Amino acid sequence: MQVEEGGKTLNAVIVGGPNVNPGYNLIHDPKYPQMAADYAQGFRTLKSLPCDVFLGAHGQFFNLLPKFARKRVGDDQAFIDPTGYRDYIANRQQAFETELAKQRQAKPI
C-alpha cells in the first residue's frame, strides 16, 4: 500500500508469514496438493512489490524494537528499510526451497 510521510509517497509492505512451519507437507498433502506452487507464487509476488517501509505480522520479522527505538530519538528514516525487506524475503524463500528439496527427496507419508 502507499502511505504519505512528510509530503512524500512511500510504498509499505506488511508481510504476513511466508514461513514453512514444522509439519507442513508441501508436496504430498491430498487436501492441498498445490501448496508448494502457492508458496512459490507468493515469493514471486513479494519480490515484485516495491517496498520502502517494511512491516510484518510479528515485530521480529522486521526488527520492530530497534526501529522503534531509533524513531523515538528522532530518526525519521527508522522504518525505511527496502534492504531489510529484500533480505527477509530472500531468507524465507531460501528456507522454503531447502524444505521443499528435503521433502522431494523423502518418500511420501
JOQUIRA-V613959 format. One record per backbone hydrogen bond with DSSP energy under -0.5 kcal/mol. CO is the residue of the C=O (numbers start at 1). NH is the residue of the N-H. If there is no record, write none. Layout:
<<CO:NH> <CO:NH>>
This chain:
<<1:12> <3:10> <5:8> <8:5> <8:10> <10:3> <10:12> <11:52> <11:53> <13:15> <13:55> <15:57> <17:19> <19:21> <21:24> <24:26> <26:36> <28:30> <29:32> <32:35> <34:38> <35:39> <36:40> <37:41> <38:42> <39:43> <40:44> <41:45> <42:46> <43:47> <44:48> <45:48> <45:49> <46:49> <52:54> <52:81> <53:13> <53:55> <55:15> <58:61> <58:62> <59:62> <59:64> <63:67> <64:68> <65:69> <66:70> <67:71> <68:72> <69:73> <70:73> <70:75> <71:74> <74:76> <75:78> <77:80> <79:54> <79:81> <81:85> <82:86> <83:87> <84:88> <85:89> <86:90> <87:91> <88:92> <89:93> <90:94> <91:95> <92:96> <93:97> <94:98> <95:99> <96:100> <97:101> <98:102> <99:103> <100:104> <101:105> <102:106>>
